Amino acid sequence: MSGPRALITGITGQDGSYLTDLLLEKGYEVHGIIRRSSSFNTERIDHLYRERQEEDARLILHHGDLADGTNLARLLNETRPDEIYNLGAQSHVRVSFDQPEYTGDVVGLGTQRLLETIRQTGLIDKVRYYQASSSEMYGKVQAIPQSEGTPFWPRSPYACAKVYGHWLTVNYRESYGMHASSGILFNHESPRRGETFVTRKITRAATRIKTGLQDKLYLGNLDAKRDWGYAKEYVEMMWLMLQQETPDDYVVATGETHSVREFVEEVFGYLSLDWEAVVDYDARYERPAEVDMLVGDASKAKAQLGWEPKVKFKDLVRIMVDADLELAEREKKIAEATG
C-alpha cells in the first residue's frame, strides 16, 4: 500500500463515510475504528469495503472505542497514521440529556484519551489531528453571526463535552506543538444523516406520507433556527485543515439560518403536500435548554483556505427529499410484494 495513511473515529457515521469517500479518491489508505456489535452498522461504507486479504484493499476496519484508552494505544501503534480525524461521538443533542455521563465519557474524555495516546505513542510530531467541534458549543449565542472568536455558552451535555474536547485540542497544540485543528461545523445534513436527526426525520416521514406508508409526523420546537449545509462539502474542509502548514480552528457554515418550520415547509412544498394536516407537536422532543438560533461566519475559511459552500438550503432539501422518495418507493414495492 502507498499514499498517506488516515485513521478515522466515527467512520460509520454520516461524516465518516463521506470523508472516507474523499480520502480514498485522493489515494489514502484509510483505517476506521468501529465499535463491536452483534449486528453490522457499516451500511454507509459498505460500497467502499473490500476484504483485508485483497491486494487493493485500502479501507481497513478495526474494533475499538473512544472509551477504551488501552485499545486506542494499540491501534495507534499498529496503524501509525499520518492524519487522525476524530469524528466519533454520541452526537444526538436531545439524547445527551438522557445519557449525560456516557456522552461526557465518549465525547469529552474520549478526545482526551485520543490526544494523550497520540502523545504517549510518540506520534505527536508526525501526526496531524482533526477535532470535530460543533456549533452547539455556542448555545445561548453571544454574537450573531458566530465566528471563531465568539464565546461559547453550551446548553446541553453534548455541547459541554464538545467544548471540553475543543479546548483540549487547543491545549495540546499550544503545549506540545501538535498539528491539531478544530472544525466548528454548523449543522450539516445529507441522505446519509441518521433518521433520528430532525432534518432526516422530516424528509423520511414526508416521503413516506407521500407514498402512503405513514400518516403523521411528530416534532418538537419548530421555531429553532439553524445554519444547514451539505455534509459532503463539509468533509472537504476537514481534509483542507490538515493540509495547512499551520494548524488552526475554522468555522464551517453557509451563513444562512432557517427555522425547523421553514425546513418542514420546504420539504412538504416540494412534495406538494399540506404539512399542517399531518405534522403534530410532541413535547417529548423538546430540549430542557434550547438553542434558539445558530448562524455561522465562515469568512476565515474562505479567506485562508478558499473554501465556501456551493449547496444552499433549497438545494439541500431537494437532495435529501429525492433520495428519501426513492427509498420510500422501494419500501412500498417491497410491502406490496410481501403483503
PLY file of the C-alpha trace (Angstrom):
ply
format ascii 1.0
element vertex 339
property float x
property float y
property float z
element edge 338
property int vertex1
property int vertex2
end_header
0.00 0.00 0.00
1.16 3.53 -0.72
-0.05 7.07 -0.12
-0.87 8.85 3.14
-2.48 6.89 5.96
-5.51 8.22 7.84
-7.31 6.96 10.94
-10.97 7.91 11.41
-13.06 7.53 14.56
-16.78 7.53 13.81
-16.14 6.16 10.31
-19.59 4.59 10.03
-21.40 7.89 10.62
-22.54 10.43 8.05
-19.33 12.49 8.12
-17.04 9.49 8.46
-18.49 7.85 5.37
-18.20 10.98 3.20
-14.67 11.61 4.48
-13.73 8.03 3.62
-15.08 8.55 0.09
-12.93 11.68 -0.25
-9.72 10.22 1.18
-9.90 7.04 -0.90
-10.38 9.19 -4.01
-7.20 11.04 -3.02
-5.20 7.83 -2.75
-5.17 7.41 1.02
-5.04 4.19 2.98
-7.92 4.60 5.43
-8.22 2.90 8.80
-11.51 3.18 10.64
-12.46 2.43 14.24
-15.82 0.70 14.71
-17.46 -0.48 17.89
-18.05 -4.20 18.31
-21.68 -5.11 17.71
-23.67 -8.28 17.14
-25.19 -6.67 14.04
-23.45 -4.77 11.26
-23.79 -0.98 11.23
-21.47 -0.29 8.30
-24.07 0.33 5.59
-22.78 3.85 4.88
-19.34 2.48 3.89
-20.27 -0.96 2.54
-19.84 0.31 -1.04
-16.16 1.01 -0.26
-15.16 -2.02 1.76
-13.05 -4.92 0.47
-11.74 -7.82 2.49
-8.35 -7.08 4.01
-6.85 -10.06 2.16
-7.47 -8.42 -1.23
-4.36 -6.75 -2.63
-6.04 -3.44 -3.43
-7.86 -3.09 -0.10
-7.27 0.47 1.14
-10.06 0.62 3.73
-9.30 -1.36 6.88
-11.66 -1.50 9.86
-10.62 -2.10 13.46
-12.71 -2.76 16.55
-12.26 -0.06 19.14
-13.95 2.57 21.27
-13.15 6.09 22.43
-13.97 4.87 25.94
-11.07 2.37 25.82
-7.69 4.09 26.04
-5.66 0.87 26.07
-7.19 -0.21 22.78
-6.60 3.23 21.26
-2.91 2.93 22.10
-2.73 -0.47 20.44
-4.45 0.82 17.30
-2.21 3.87 17.01
0.89 1.73 17.42
-0.36 -0.70 14.77
-1.51 1.84 12.19
0.96 4.75 12.73
-1.28 7.18 10.80
-0.26 10.46 9.18
-3.67 12.03 9.86
-6.29 11.37 12.53
-9.87 12.56 12.19
-11.79 12.39 15.48
-15.43 12.21 14.40
-16.66 9.60 16.89
-19.34 10.73 19.34
-22.71 10.22 20.93
-23.87 13.07 18.72
-27.60 13.37 19.38
-28.15 16.52 21.46
-31.54 15.54 22.90
-30.25 12.07 23.85
-27.32 13.67 25.70
-29.78 14.97 28.32
-30.82 11.36 28.98
-27.26 9.98 28.82
-25.07 12.81 30.14
-22.41 10.59 31.72
-21.96 8.40 28.65
-21.93 11.46 26.37
-19.27 13.14 28.50
-17.17 9.98 28.58
-17.14 9.41 24.81
-17.27 12.98 23.51
-15.18 14.75 26.15
-12.91 12.18 27.79
-12.72 10.24 24.53
-10.97 13.23 22.99
-8.64 13.40 26.00
-7.77 9.71 25.63
-7.06 10.06 21.93
-4.90 13.19 22.24
-2.91 11.76 25.14
-2.48 8.47 23.30
-1.02 10.36 20.33
1.48 11.95 22.74
2.31 8.73 24.60
2.86 6.71 21.40
5.39 9.18 20.04
3.20 10.38 17.19
2.88 13.99 18.32
5.49 15.28 15.83
4.29 13.01 13.00
0.51 13.06 13.04
-1.90 15.80 12.01
-5.09 15.79 14.08
-8.61 16.99 13.27
-11.15 17.57 16.05
-14.84 17.65 15.18
-16.09 20.63 17.15
-19.71 21.77 16.91
-21.79 24.90 16.55
-23.78 23.60 19.55
-20.90 24.95 21.65
-22.23 28.48 21.03
-25.56 27.55 22.65
-27.02 30.74 24.10
-25.32 32.79 21.42
-23.27 35.81 22.45
-22.97 37.26 18.93
-24.71 36.99 15.55
-23.29 35.50 13.40
-20.93 33.20 15.30
-17.25 33.15 14.36
-14.08 31.55 15.72
-13.81 34.30 18.34
-17.39 34.13 19.64
-17.54 32.93 23.28
-19.12 29.54 23.95
-22.22 29.10 26.11
-23.15 25.41 25.81
-26.74 24.38 26.51
-26.58 20.56 26.60
-24.34 17.80 27.98
-23.26 17.13 24.38
-22.25 20.75 23.84
-20.41 20.90 27.20
-18.42 17.79 26.23
-17.63 19.30 22.83
-16.33 22.49 24.47
-14.02 20.36 26.63
-12.74 18.49 23.56
-12.28 21.72 21.64
-10.16 23.41 24.31
-8.15 20.23 24.86
-7.25 20.32 21.18
-6.11 23.92 21.52
-4.18 23.00 24.67
-2.29 20.12 23.02
-1.48 22.40 20.09
-0.11 25.13 22.36
1.53 22.86 24.96
3.20 20.28 22.73
3.37 21.91 19.29
0.93 19.35 17.93
-0.56 19.93 14.47
-4.11 19.90 15.84
-7.03 21.77 14.27
-10.72 22.03 15.11
-13.53 22.45 12.64
-16.51 24.20 14.23
-19.07 22.71 11.90
-22.59 24.09 11.85
-25.44 21.69 11.11
-24.68 19.63 8.02
-27.10 17.16 6.52
-27.41 14.63 3.70
-29.26 11.48 2.67
-26.80 9.64 4.95
-27.95 11.56 8.04
-29.31 9.36 10.83
-33.10 9.09 10.82
-33.49 10.39 14.39
-31.95 13.78 13.48
-34.65 16.33 12.75
-33.88 17.09 9.09
-33.72 13.44 8.05
-36.69 12.62 10.27
-38.67 15.23 8.32
-37.60 14.13 4.81
-38.04 10.46 5.67
-41.53 10.98 7.12
-42.69 13.34 4.36
-41.72 10.92 1.59
-43.37 8.02 3.44
-46.52 10.11 3.83
-46.36 10.92 0.12
-46.21 7.22 -0.75
-48.94 6.20 1.73
-46.64 4.41 4.16
-47.09 6.82 7.08
-49.86 9.11 8.33
-48.28 11.56 10.78
-45.02 13.29 11.72
-44.42 14.36 15.32
-41.96 17.17 16.05
-40.90 19.39 18.94
-39.78 23.01 18.66
-40.46 24.33 15.15
-39.02 27.78 15.88
-35.38 26.76 16.45
-33.18 28.22 13.72
-30.12 26.51 12.28
-27.44 27.06 9.64
-27.82 23.93 7.47
-25.20 22.84 4.95
-24.36 19.74 2.90
-22.20 17.21 4.73
-20.44 16.01 1.58
-19.00 19.52 1.12
-18.09 19.97 4.77
-15.76 16.96 4.96
-13.57 18.62 2.31
-12.84 21.34 4.88
-11.70 18.72 7.39
-9.13 17.50 4.91
-8.09 21.02 3.90
-7.36 21.99 7.51
-4.81 19.19 7.83
-3.04 20.18 4.61
-2.09 23.59 6.01
1.40 24.27 7.33
-0.01 25.89 10.46
-2.87 24.31 12.46
-5.85 26.48 13.34
-9.58 26.46 14.08
-12.24 27.26 11.49
-15.99 27.82 11.41
-17.65 25.84 8.62
-21.10 27.19 7.73
-23.32 28.62 4.98
-24.06 31.95 6.66
-27.82 31.40 6.27
-30.25 30.47 9.04
-33.66 28.82 8.69
-36.17 27.55 11.23
-37.30 23.95 11.56
-40.70 25.23 10.40
-39.11 26.56 7.20
-37.43 23.20 6.63
-40.80 21.46 7.04
-42.49 23.92 4.67
-39.79 23.48 2.02
-39.87 19.67 2.20
-43.65 19.32 2.11
-43.97 22.06 -0.51
-41.52 20.24 -2.77
-43.71 17.13 -2.43
-46.95 19.15 -2.94
-48.25 18.17 0.50
-50.05 20.22 3.17
-47.73 19.90 6.16
-50.18 21.41 8.65
-52.57 18.50 8.05
-50.05 15.82 9.05
-47.48 17.41 11.41
-48.30 17.37 15.13
-46.46 18.67 18.19
-44.95 16.32 20.78
-43.40 17.88 23.89
-41.12 14.87 24.39
-38.90 16.18 21.58
-38.26 19.49 23.35
-34.85 20.00 24.96
-34.65 21.09 28.63
-32.50 24.02 27.43
-32.95 25.08 23.81
-30.51 26.68 21.40
-32.70 29.23 19.66
-30.59 30.39 16.73
-27.30 29.45 15.10
-25.73 31.07 12.04
-22.06 30.86 11.20
-19.50 33.27 9.77
-17.13 31.17 7.62
-15.23 34.14 6.18
-11.95 32.88 7.69
-12.30 29.55 5.88
-12.95 31.37 2.62
-10.08 33.84 3.05
-7.43 31.38 4.25
-8.45 28.08 2.65
-10.51 29.22 -0.32
-13.50 27.18 0.86
-17.14 28.19 0.55
-20.30 26.09 0.31
-21.97 25.55 -3.06
-25.11 23.74 -1.88
-27.56 26.07 -0.18
-30.79 25.47 1.75
-33.27 24.72 -1.06
-30.74 22.55 -2.91
-30.02 20.57 0.25
-33.72 19.93 0.83
-34.13 18.63 -2.71
-31.09 16.34 -2.47
-32.47 14.80 0.73
-36.09 14.53 -0.43
-35.15 12.97 -3.78
-33.07 10.29 -2.04
-35.72 9.54 0.57
-38.52 9.45 -2.01
-36.61 6.79 -3.90
-36.14 4.89 -0.63
-39.86 5.17 0.24
-40.91 3.97 -3.20
-38.65 0.91 -2.86
-40.08 0.31 0.60
-43.62 0.49 -0.80
-42.86 -2.01 -3.57
-41.47 -4.46 -1.01
-44.55 -4.00 1.19
-46.87 -4.60 -1.78
-44.92 -7.66 -2.88
-44.95 -9.24 0.57
-48.39 -8.02 1.64
0 1
1 2
2 3
3 4
4 5
5 6
6 7
7 8
8 9
9 10
10 11
11 12
12 13
13 14
14 15
15 16
16 17
17 18
18 19
19 20
20 21
21 22
22 23
23 24
24 25
25 26
26 27
27 28
28 29
29 30
30 31
31 32
32 33
33 34
34 35
35 36
36 37
37 38
38 39
39 40
40 41
41 42
42 43
43 44
44 45
45 46
46 47
47 48
48 49
49 50
50 51
51 52
52 53
53 54
54 55
55 56
56 57
57 58
58 59
59 60
60 61
61 62
62 63
63 64
64 65
65 66
66 67
67 68
68 69
69 70
70 71
71 72
72 73
73 74
74 75
75 76
76 77
77 78
78 79
79 80
80 81
81 82
82 83
83 84
84 85
85 86
86 87
87 88
88 89
89 90
90 91
91 92
92 93
93 94
94 95
95 96
96 97
97 98
98 99
99 100
100 101
101 102
102 103
103 104
104 105
105 106
106 107
107 108
108 109
109 110
110 111
111 112
112 113
113 114
114 115
115 116
116 117
117 118
118 119
119 120
120 121
121 122
122 123
123 124
124 125
125 126
126 127
127 128
128 129
129 130
130 131
131 132
132 133
133 134
134 135
135 136
136 137
137 138
138 139
139 140
140 141
141 142
142 143
143 144
144 145
145 146
146 147
147 148
148 149
149 150
150 151
151 152
152 153
153 154
154 155
155 156
156 157
157 158
158 159
159 160
160 161
161 162
162 163
163 164
164 165
165 166
166 167
167 168
168 169
169 170
170 171
171 172
172 173
173 174
174 175
175 176
176 177
177 178
178 179
179 180
180 181
181 182
182 183
183 184
184 185
185 186
186 187
187 188
188 189
189 190
190 191
191 192
192 193
193 194
194 195
195 196
196 197
197 198
198 199
199 200
200 201
201 202
202 203
203 204
204 205
205 206
206 207
207 208
208 209
209 210
210 211
211 212
212 213
213 214
214 215
215 216
216 217
217 218
218 219
219 220
220 221
221 222
222 223
223 224
224 225
225 226
226 227
227 228
228 229
229 230
230 231
231 232
232 233
233 234
234 235
235 236
236 237
237 238
238 239
239 240
240 241
241 242
242 243
243 244
244 245
245 246
246 247
247 248
248 249
249 250
250 251
251 252
252 253
253 254
254 255
255 256
256 257
257 258
258 259
259 260
260 261
261 262
262 263
263 264
264 265
265 266
266 267
267 268
268 269
269 270
270 271
271 272
272 273
273 274
274 275
275 276
276 277
277 278
278 279
279 280
280 281
281 282
282 283
283 284
284 285
285 286
286 287
287 288
288 289
289 290
290 291
291 292
292 293
293 294
294 295
295 296
296 297
297 298
298 299
299 300
300 301
301 302
302 303
303 304
304 305
305 306
306 307
307 308
308 309
309 310
310 311
311 312
312 313
313 314
314 315
315 316
316 317
317 318
318 319
319 320
320 321
321 322
322 323
323 324
324 325
325 326
326 327
327 328
328 329
329 330
330 331
331 332
332 333
333 334
334 335
335 336
336 337
337 338
